Amino acid sequence: MQIIYINREPVELYKILKFENLVAGGGEAKLVIAEGYVLVNGELETQKRKKIYHGDVIEFDGETFQVEREAGVVATAKSASSTQSKTTSKSENNKPTKVKRPAIRF
């Protein structure tokens, strides 16, 4: 198992494949992900922009890669959101409420 060090979290999956020179470029990275050649944490992943965090395991082309943070990197969205409650009222997040409209029939 090889280790991939990241200096910020999260990192998009296709960028890891590209910057680690596992593929020729970003277009090829997106293609191999979309076609199902990449596993993340043991599961088939087809989201090109899947967010990758410290501790994730990527499998590609018969090789396994462990994602680790570089020393001094502060954890961001994933760890912070896991400790906070995800329930907020509509007035708290200042988003307009959706108006339910009737379905369009042809």
Residue frames as qw, qx, qy, qz and C-alpha x, y, z in Angstrom:
[[0.000, 0.890, 0.455, 0.000, 0.00, 0.00, 0.00],
 [0.415, 0.279, 0.002, 0.866, 1.34, 3.39, -1.01],
 [0.170, -0.686, -0.464, 0.535, 0.68, 6.60, 0.90],
 [0.233, 0.612, 0.310, 0.689, -0.62, 9.77, -0.75],
 [0.280, -0.417, -0.405, 0.764, -0.09, 12.93, 1.29],
 [0.085, 0.759, 0.446, 0.466, -2.56, 15.80, 0.94],
 [0.295, 0.029, -0.305, 0.905, -2.05, 19.33, 2.22],
 [0.374, -0.002, 0.172, -0.912, -5.74, 20.25, 2.48],
 [0.101, 0.287, 0.952, -0.023, -9.09, 18.53, 2.83],
 [0.845, 0.141, 0.515, 0.010, -11.16, 17.65, 0.96],
 [0.016, -0.458, 0.628, 0.629, -9.50, 16.88, -2.38],
 [0.793, 0.350, 0.005, -0.499, -11.50, 15.77, -5.41],
 [0.869, -0.082, 0.480, 0.086, -10.84, 12.20, -6.52],
 [0.748, 0.609, 0.130, 0.228, -9.89, 13.01, -10.10],
 [0.077, 0.924, -0.320, 0.193, -7.29, 15.52, -8.88],
 [0.643, -0.531, 0.552, 0.000, -5.56, 12.87, -6.79],
 [0.864, 0.229, 0.405, 0.192, -5.30, 10.55, -9.79],
 [0.495, 0.831, 0.015, 0.252, -4.00, 13.41, -11.93],
 [0.084, -0.899, 0.375, -0.210, -1.46, 14.91, -9.51],
 [0.694, -0.431, 0.577, 0.016, -0.11, 11.52, -8.44],
 [0.279, 0.531, -0.655, -0.460, 0.53, 10.79, -12.16],
 [0.524, 0.054, 0.838, -0.140, -1.63, 7.67, -12.07],
 [0.567, 0.645, 0.507, 0.079, -3.20, 8.86, -15.34],
 [0.511, 0.277, 0.247, 0.775, -2.02, 11.12, -18.17],
 [0.017, -0.218, -0.002, -0.976, -4.30, 14.04, -17.27],
 [0.342, 0.109, 0.502, -0.787, -7.53, 15.27, -15.76],
 [0.676, 0.218, -0.268, -0.651, -9.65, 14.13, -18.70],
 [0.582, 0.147, -0.798, -0.041, -8.33, 10.60, -18.44],
 [0.010, 0.039, -0.777, 0.628, -8.82, 10.66, -14.66],
 [0.535, 0.148, 0.236, -0.798, -12.49, 11.59, -15.09],
 [0.695, 0.237, -0.509, -0.449, -12.91, 8.89, -17.73],
 [0.432, 0.118, -0.877, 0.176, -11.46, 6.03, -15.65],
 [0.184, 0.056, 0.657, -0.729, -13.58, 7.08, -12.67],
 [0.614, 0.216, 0.004, -0.759, -16.78, 7.30, -14.74],
 [0.700, 0.235, -0.602, -0.304, -16.11, 3.90, -16.30],
 [0.868, -0.422, 0.016, -0.261, -15.76, 2.25, -12.90],
 [0.770, 0.316, -0.438, 0.340, -12.03, 1.56, -12.62],
 [0.116, 0.437, -0.503, 0.737, -11.62, 3.24, -9.22],
 [0.606, -0.527, -0.595, 0.010, -12.62, 2.04, -5.75],
 [0.046, -0.558, 0.360, -0.746, -12.80, 4.32, -2.70],
 [0.421, -0.297, 0.647, -0.562, -12.87, 2.58, 0.68],
 [0.286, 0.001, 0.958, 0.006, -13.62, -0.72, -1.04],
 [0.464, 0.609, 0.581, -0.277, -16.63, 0.55, -2.99],
 [0.456, 0.391, 0.498, 0.626, -16.93, 1.34, -6.70],
 [0.057, -0.691, -0.202, 0.691, -16.83, 5.10, -7.18],
 [0.451, 0.495, 0.532, 0.518, -18.14, 6.87, -10.28],
 [0.055, -0.977, -0.188, 0.086, -18.30, 10.43, -8.92],
 [0.640, 0.504, -0.101, 0.572, -15.44, 12.31, -10.55],
 [0.012, 0.642, -0.255, 0.723, -15.49, 15.02, -7.90],
 [0.781, -0.477, -0.402, 0.017, -15.91, 12.68, -4.93],
 [0.166, -0.853, 0.345, -0.356, -14.44, 14.40, -1.88],
 [0.834, 0.040, -0.474, 0.281, -11.46, 12.49, -0.49],
 [0.406, -0.834, 0.206, -0.310, -10.38, 12.89, 3.12],
 [0.007, -0.553, 0.790, -0.266, -7.59, 11.71, 5.42],
 [0.507, -0.118, 0.791, -0.323, -7.93, 7.98, 6.01],
 [0.805, 0.431, 0.076, -0.401, -9.66, 7.15, 2.72],
 [0.526, -0.244, 0.745, 0.330, -8.29, 4.24, 0.68],
 [0.581, 0.618, -0.165, -0.504, -8.19, 4.45, -3.12],
 [0.663, -0.085, 0.705, 0.239, -7.73, 1.42, -5.35],
 [0.558, 0.751, -0.071, -0.346, -6.79, 1.87, -9.00],
 [0.613, 0.621, -0.485, -0.058, -4.94, -0.17, -11.61],
 [0.879, -0.049, -0.447, 0.158, -4.17, -2.99, -9.17],
 [0.383, 0.207, -0.469, 0.769, -2.60, -0.66, -6.61],
 [0.420, -0.753, -0.505, 0.027, -3.86, 0.56, -3.25],
 [0.264, 0.429, -0.180, 0.845, -3.28, 4.06, -1.89],
 [0.391, -0.643, -0.559, 0.348, -3.85, 5.35, 1.65],
 [0.120, 0.763, 0.102, 0.628, -4.63, 9.08, 1.88],
 [0.580, -0.479, -0.387, 0.534, -2.87, 10.87, 4.77],
 [0.002, -0.994, -0.077, -0.080, -2.63, 14.50, 5.85],
 [0.542, 0.449, -0.337, 0.626, 0.72, 16.23, 5.81],
 [0.460, -0.389, -0.512, 0.613, 1.93, 17.36, 9.22],
 [0.080, -0.270, -0.145, 0.948, 0.31, 20.61, 10.29],
 [0.240, -0.238, -0.574, -0.746, -2.80, 20.28, 8.12],
 [0.326, 0.060, 0.556, -0.762, -5.97, 21.18, 9.98],
 [0.147, 0.362, 0.912, 0.123, -9.07, 19.05, 9.46],
 [0.192, 0.017, -0.144, -0.971, -11.91, 20.89, 7.76],
 [0.581, -0.079, -0.200, -0.785, -15.50, 20.32, 6.69],
 [0.696, -0.098, -0.690, -0.173, -15.85, 16.57, 7.29],
 [0.445, -0.149, -0.711, 0.524, -14.72, 16.51, 10.90],
 [0.108, 0.017, 0.268, -0.957, -16.41, 19.78, 11.78],
 [0.585, -0.091, -0.303, -0.747, -19.74, 18.77, 10.27],
 [0.630, -0.133, -0.765, -0.025, -19.71, 15.38, 11.97],
 [0.291, -0.177, -0.657, 0.673, -19.63, 17.03, 15.40],
 [0.238, 0.115, 0.133, -0.955, -22.37, 19.58, 14.69],
 [0.466, 0.430, 0.715, -0.294, -26.07, 18.97, 14.41],
 [0.175, 0.080, 0.627, 0.755, -27.25, 19.06, 10.83],
 [0.004, -0.712, -0.696, -0.092, -30.76, 20.27, 11.66],
 [0.117, -0.213, -0.076, 0.967, -31.28, 23.95, 10.95],
 [0.341, 0.686, 0.559, -0.317, -34.47, 25.83, 10.33],
 [0.510, 0.608, 0.387, 0.468, -35.09, 27.61, 7.06],
 [0.068, -0.989, -0.052, -0.119, -34.77, 31.00, 8.73],
 [0.629, -0.642, 0.297, 0.322, -31.30, 30.12, 10.04],
 [0.611, -0.060, 0.526, 0.589, -29.76, 29.37, 6.66],
 [0.150, 0.623, -0.026, -0.768, -31.51, 32.32, 4.95],
 [0.089, 0.018, 0.818, 0.568, -32.68, 30.32, 1.95],
 [0.533, 0.051, -0.070, -0.842, -36.02, 31.08, 0.34],
 [0.585, 0.059, 0.765, -0.262, -38.60, 28.37, 0.77],
 [0.018, -0.004, 0.812, 0.583, -39.55, 26.31, -2.26],
 [0.584, 0.210, 0.165, -0.767, -43.03, 26.78, -3.64],
 [0.444, 0.090, 0.887, 0.088, -44.69, 23.52, -4.56],
 [0.401, 0.373, -0.293, -0.784, -45.97, 23.71, -8.12],
 [0.862, 0.200, 0.359, -0.296, -48.31, 21.33, -9.89],
 [0.562, -0.148, 0.691, 0.430, -46.76, 18.82, -12.24],
 [0.351, 0.484, -0.353, -0.720, -46.70, 19.59, -15.95],
 [0.672, 0.179, 0.715, -0.073, -48.78, 17.15, -17.95],
 [0.113, 0.368, -0.588, -0.712, -48.42, 16.47, -21.65]]
